[in-house]
């Protein structure tokens, strides 16, 4: 009945007033359903109705400001690049490379040898990039982390055919043995640093077979094959030349006669000749710095407390 009364009330109005009343009712309903912040829109402001996902769209932006997608891409690509070694530097470093990273192939089949080459080339490249400043154990752990991440994303034998995304591409069996080879390198690097191993681990290493246990080989009754592996292990465990000490700023300052470095015994007389007007206290200080094997054990302690009484 209410609907009939409202329709009757509208029928009694003129045509112009009827259209205005309907328009007012529609605008009132629209204002109620619309949020207060969007009730009045500024034509110069563009409202983004895409939600949180719209923030990651690669839209055009003004100069000097990047969209979130572009800025995220820049972060991903902003790796700190290390200057590659020159051929001269590489020739100087190669004689000091650890024997564990040797290029001699192990006595096994071709696929396992390819896996060994892939891993050892990674290790050698990292060692040369760092100029030998990082230990073998840390390098092996770094490469193991890379391979473990690849195995987590694309496990061996899980991706077949044209859908392989592992970079660089290699056969599944080769990748499987890469994971085993890096385990060997980590264990062997720790074994060549006995301080990093416990006594039980050292005892177990002496009981191991000639072939690396990480590869899962069973040599059986093959003395000829064992001999080949023993010869290969001897090359991998050979001693290498120690890295030469690099000149630091302190060494350069000492070579140039820097007064900040310790004064040697030979420079004591030179200091006196170059500065004959120096006081007795300066001469005594220089003399005390000179190495004296005949001094008492407490001389250094007494001298350190001399000026603080």
Buried (B, 14 or more C-beta within 10 A) or exposed (E): EEEEEEEEEEEEEEEEEBEEEEEEEEEEEEEEEEEEEEEEEEEEEEEEEEEEEEEEEEEEEEEEEBBBEEEEEEEEEEEEEEEEBEEEEEEBBEEBBBBBBBEEBBBBEEBBBBBBBBBBEBBBBBBBBBBBEEBBBEBBBBBBEEBEEBBEEBBBEEBEEEEBEBEEEBEBBBBBBBBBBBBBBBBBBBBBEEEEBEEEEEEEBEEEEBBBBBBEBEBEEEEEBBEBBEEBBEEBEEEEEEEEEEEEEEEEEBEEEEEEBEBEEEBBEEBBEEEEEEEEEEBEBBBEBBEEEEEEEEEEEEBEEEEEE
